[in-house]
Amino acid sequence: MFRRARADREFREAQRAGQAMLATPTEWPLPETPGPLAEAAPAAPETAVVPDFLPPDFRAPSRQDFSGFMMRWDSPLVIDGEVRECPECGAYRNWIVFNMRDDTIWLRCRAGHETKETGLDTAWYNRNSGPVDHFHPTLEDGLRHLGH
């Protein structure tokens, strides 16, 4: 019985201390308020340029800054249950898959034959490609990086 009364008393004291802490900011004086809005400086013209958050050197490139993206696809490419083959040489593996700026997908075989693939789209490319690890100034540099 005495333990419970002591616990209740300690709980009430803690509640009072918490209430006192919450009431303290209401007793502080209000900060000085600025003058009327009419005395404020005139608003900036609507054509004012707002500085960007990051300087241009630190910005990530936009998708529109590139002609397209490419990735390797070493295994056979199966689309709608069919294995895709190069229409010119019959190769069916070791593709380079291009995702162009206009959202078309192109396939390039090891022999350098390129063909537009209508069975794939940008969503497929995004699901199957990894993160961009290199940016290349030319197509040849990108192909060399991917081993073609």
Residue pairs with C-beta under 8 A, 6 or more apart in sequence:
34 40
52 59
61 135
63 101
64 101
66 101
66 135
67 100
67 101
67 139
68 98
68 99
68 100
68 101
69 98
69 99
69 125
69 129
69 132
70 96
70 97
70 98
70 99
70 142
70 143
70 146
71 96
71 97
71 125
71 128
71 129
71 130
71 146
72 94
72 95
72 96
72 97
72 146
72 147
73 93
73 94
73 95
73 96
73 97
73 128
74 93
74 94
74 95
75 93
76 83
76 84
76 92
76 93
77 83
77 84
77 92
77 93
77 95
77 97
77 107
78 84
79 117
79 119
79 120
80 119
83 92
84 92
84 95
84 107
84 117
84 119
85 91
85 92
86 92
86 107
86 109
86 111
86 113
86 115
87 113
87 115
88 109
88 111
88 113
89 109
89 111
89 113
91 109
91 110
91 111
91 113
94 109
94 110
95 107
95 108
95 109
96 107
96 108
96 143
96 146
96 148
97 105
97 106
97 107
97 117
97 120
97 125
97 129
98 105
98 106
98 107
98 108
98 114
99 105
99 122
99 125
99 129
100 106
103 121
103 122
104 116
105 116
105 117
105 118
105 120
105 121
105 122
105 124
105 125
106 114
106 115
106 116
106 117
107 114
107 115
107 117
108 114
108 143
108 148
110 148
112 148
134 142
134 145
136 142
136 145
